[in-house]
């Protein structure tokens, strides 16, 4: 893959992790337009990451075992640290419930870590089940989840159900297998993508990952991002944020929520506080994560950097 193409993917990952911040730092208030915009932006992150994961899986030469190690060691380290913090801050977590709460936290039941276990299942499923069978099962699962028919529980939730995400993964994977690394977006497809995006925001005030239309929305946004980013000079800062996206995802939530609460309290809430809180919090957390990387690099702790999810 050429450098420019690789960097565009990193830039899209930077935008995707920003979307994750919008998902977790919700709009506070009753302004429906603001809520719809926040929800639509926040709905993009996980599907975009899953689509790109499928794309890179298609021709990956890295053994699956090595890839899983790179996913689960950072998850376990950051998951343990954030769980300890949650344990001390939340009175509902006690020593008596620790044996059940900790595995649930790592697996994404009651935490934001569901992406990595779901990605693990997607990586396994595509190696043993026909892609068309998976796609059909995935679409059916999304529809049934959206209609609230599947009997979910504390351990098996819509967020941890891999079949709610497999269609995103397959779209990226099958495209690369059939078309290669070159992503060409005809003008008519780009125009349709813009209309799909606008329509989605107005039709679905509170979108969900397992809404089948979110699949179209994600593809449309990816094509728009690609068309823009591939044609403009690449930004080293955005590329770097993309390379930090794994660590940002694993460690951000509690820090981000604390910062957002302080910003809203300082500004007295309202539209201005809601508009600026996510960008401000995002760049503060990026600065903290980057500073940690600099410290680890200076101390020559390269293995620890890898264990924490740094590229």
N, C-alpha and C positions, 0 to 999 in steps of 0.2 A: 504494500500500500504506500502510495506516495505521501511525502511529508505534509503537503497542503491538505490532502484528504483526511489524514490522521488528525491534523490540528483542528479542522472543522468539526470533527467528532468531539474533540476535547471541548471546543467552544459550546457545542450543543449540550454536553454534559454539564458545563458551567450554568447554562440557562435552566437545565433540568433540576440541578440542586437548588437553585434560587426558587424554582417552583415548589420544591419540598418545604422551604421556609414559609411560603405563602399558605401551604396546606396546614401547617402547624401553628402559625400565628394568625388566627382567624380574625376577620373583620368584626369589631366590637360595636354593636349598634343595630339599628333597624332599617338602615338605608338599603333597600333591596338591590339597587344597581351596584353598590359597593360590594355587597355580599356576593352577588353573582359573578363579578369580575374576580374577586379573591378566590372563590370556589373554582372557577374555570381555570385560573392560572395554577392553583394548587393541585388540580386534577391531572396536570401534565407530567409531573416529575417521574413518578414510578413507571407509568406506561412508556415514557421516552427511554428511560434506562433499560427497561425490559426489551424494547424494540432493538436498541443498540446492542444489548447483550446477545440477542439472537443473531444479529448481523456478524458480530465478531466470532461467535461460536462456529459459524458455518465453515470457516477455513482455518480454525485455530490448530496450531501444531503443538500447543502446550498440553501435556497429559492431563486428563480430567482430575486425577488425584492431586496434582500440583495446584491446579486452579482452585479446587475445593479448600485446600490448605490455606491459600492466600485469601479466601473468603472468610473461613470460619475462625482462624486465629485472631484476626482483628475484631471480629464480631464478639468472640468470647472475652477478649481483654476489655474492650470498650463497654460491652454489655455488663460485665462484672462491676466496672467502675460506676456506671450509671445506675445499676441496680442498688449498689451500696448507698449512693446518694439518695435514690428514691426511698430506700429502706429507712433512712434517718429522717427524711422530710415528711413522709406519709405515714400517719398513725395506723392506717389500715394494714400496713405490712408489719408482721411480727415474727419472732423467732419460730413460733409454732407453725406458721404457714410458709416458712422459708423453703422447705424441700419441694413444695409444689409451685411456689411463686417464682423462684429463680429460673427453672427450666422454661416456664411459660414466658417469662420476660425475654430470655434469649431467643426463643422461637417466634416471638412477635405477638404473643397473646397478651394484650394489655400494654404493649410497647410498640415503637415504630420500627422494630427490627425484622418485620415479616418479609421484607424484600429479599434478604439473603437466603433464608430457607426456601422461599418460593422459587428463587432462581436455581437453587440446588435441584429441586424437583423438576423444573423445566429442562435443565441440562441432562437429567437422567431420562425423562420421558421421551425426548426426541431421539434418543439412541436405541430405544426398544419398541416404540410404537409408531406406526405409519403417520406421516404428517397430516394427511387428510382426515384420518380418524381423530387425531388430536384436535384438529381445527374444528371439526363438527362438535366433538365433546366440549371443547372450550366455549364455543358460541352458545351451545345449549346451557352450559353451566352459568354463563354470564346472564342469560335471559332468566333462568330460574332464580338466580341470586337477586337480580334486579326486582323480580316479582315477589321476592321473599318467600319462596316455596321450599328451598332447601333447609332442613332442620339443623341450623348451626348451633354450636354451644361454646363454652369458654375456651376450648382447645381448638376446635375446628370452626373457624370464622370465615366470613367472606374475604377477609384480608389474607388469611393463611391458606386459602384454597388455591392451589397452583393452576387449576383449570380456568380460573377467572383471569389468568394472565397469559396463558399459553398462546393465545392468538397473537398477542403483541410480539412475543418471542419468535413465533413462527413467521410472522410477516418480515421481520428483519432477517431471519436465517434463510428463508426460502428465496428472498430477493437476491441475496449475495450468491447463493448457490446457482441461481439461474442467470443472473445478470452480471455478476462479478463486482468489482470494487467501484465501478463508475456509476454514479447516481445522476441520471439525467431527468430533469423535470420539464416536460413540455409546457408551453405557456398556458394552454387550455387547462391542464391539470393544476397549474399554479392558481389560476383564476378560480377554478372550482374549489380549491383548498381554502381560499380566502372566504368564499361564500359559506362553506361548511363550518369554518371557524366562527364567523359572525352568527350564523344560525344556531350553532350549538350553544353559545353563550346566552342567547335570548330564550331558547327553548328549555334548557335545563338549568334552572337556578341553582340547584344543589346536585351537581353531577357526581357520579360514582365511577370507580375504576371498572366495575363490572356492568356498567351500562354499555350495550353493544355500540351505541353511537359514539361513546368515548373512544372506541377503536378508530373510527373514521376521523374523529377530532384529532387524535394523536398523530395519525399518518399525515393529515393535512398540515398540522403545525410543524411536523418534522420537515416536510417538503418546503414549507415557507422558510423555515430557519435555514435549511440547506441552500436554497436558492439565493438567499441574501448573503449568508456568511461566506459562501464559496466565491462570490464575486467581489467582495470588499477585502481590503488589506487585513491580515490577521492580527489580532490584538494579543500580545504576549501575556498581559494580565489575565484576560479571559481564558486563554489556554491553560495558564497556571492554575486558575480556580478549578477548571475542569479536572486537572490532574490531582487536585486536593479533594475532589468530590466524595471519594470513599470515606475519608476521615471526617469530612464535614457532615456526612450523613450519619455516621456512627456516634458522633459526640455532641451534636448541636442542640438537641431539643431543650434540655433543662437550662442551659446557658441562655439560649435564645428567648425562652419564655420569661426568664428573670429580667433580662435586658428590656424586652418589650413591655413588661409590666411597669418598669421604672420610667420608660419613655412616655407611656400613656399617662402615668400619674403626674409626671412633670409638666406635660402639655395639657393636662386636664381632659384627656380623651377627645372625642370629636373626629371630624373628617381628616384634619391635618395630621393628627397623631396616627390615625390608621394608615394614611397614605405613606408617611415617611418611616414608620417603625420597621417594616420589613427590610428595605434597602439599608437602613442604618445598622440594624442588628446583623444583617447578613455580612456586611463588610467588617464589622467588629469581630465576628466569629471567624471570618476568613483570616483576618490579621492575627488572631490568637493561634489558629491552626498553623499558619505559615511561620509564626515566631517559634512555635514548638519544633517545627521541622528544622529551622535554622539552628536551634540549640542542640538538637540531636545530631545534626551534621557536624557542628563544631566539636561536639564531644566524640565524634566518630562512632556513633552507635547505629551503624547502618542496618544491622539485623533487627534492632528494636524498631527502627523506622518501618521496615517491611512488615513486622508483626502488627504495627499500629495501622497499617493500610496505606502508607505513603508510597507513591510511585517512584 
